[in-house]
Amino acid sequence: MTELGGPGERVSGEKLLAWGRKVSRIHLVSGSSAHRAQSVSVWGTPARCMVDKAWRVKR
């Protein structure tokens, strides 16, 4: 499994798991009413994030 650790690197998927020692409040990201997203920050030594469900492209 590849592990990214530099600033600005991203992980994408349909479902992500994150764990750490501290989690911020949930912030709403702008969008239309049904398509709002939520954002949280996770801190830790180390804070980690893993793809739990891969992103599928429907054709």
C-alpha positions as CSV (number, residue, x, y, z in Angstrom):
1,M,0.0,0.0,0.0
2,T,1.4,3.4,-1.0
3,E,1.5,6.0,1.8
4,L,1.5,9.8,0.9
5,G,3.0,12.1,3.5
6,G,3.8,15.4,1.8
7,P,1.8,18.7,2.1
8,G,-0.8,19.1,-0.6
9,E,-1.1,15.4,-1.5
10,R,-4.6,14.0,-1.6
11,V,-6.5,10.7,-1.3
12,S,-9.9,10.2,-3.2
13,G,-12.5,7.5,-2.8
14,E,-16.2,7.0,-2.2
15,K,-15.6,6.4,1.5
16,L,-12.6,7.5,3.6
17,L,-11.6,6.5,7.1
18,A,-9.5,8.9,9.2
19,W,-8.0,8.6,12.7
20,G,-5.9,10.7,15.0
21,R,-5.8,12.1,18.4
22,K,-7.9,15.2,17.8
23,V,-10.8,16.0,15.3
24,S,-12.2,19.4,14.5
25,R,-15.8,20.5,14.3
26,I,-17.7,19.6,11.2
27,H,-17.6,22.5,8.6
28,L,-20.1,22.7,5.8
29,V,-18.6,23.3,2.3
30,S,-20.8,25.4,0.0
31,G,-22.9,23.8,-2.6
32,S,-26.5,23.4,-3.6
33,S,-28.9,22.1,-0.8
34,A,-28.7,18.4,-1.6
35,H,-25.0,18.5,-2.6
36,R,-23.3,20.1,0.4
37,A,-20.1,18.4,1.6
38,Q,-18.7,18.3,5.1
39,S,-15.1,18.9,6.1
40,V,-13.1,18.0,9.2
41,S,-9.4,18.3,10.2
42,V,-7.7,15.4,12.0
43,W,-4.5,15.9,14.0
44,G,-2.2,13.2,15.5
45,T,1.3,11.7,15.5
46,P,0.6,10.5,12.9
47,A,-2.9,11.4,11.7
48,R,-3.9,8.9,9.0
49,C,-6.5,8.6,6.3
50,M,-7.4,5.4,4.3
51,V,-9.7,4.6,1.4
52,D,-12.4,2.3,2.7
53,K,-14.4,2.1,-0.6
54,A,-12.8,2.8,-4.0
55,W,-14.1,5.5,-6.3
56,R,-16.2,4.0,-9.1
57,V,-16.8,5.8,-12.4
58,K,-20.2,4.8,-13.8
59,R,-20.3,4.4,-17.6
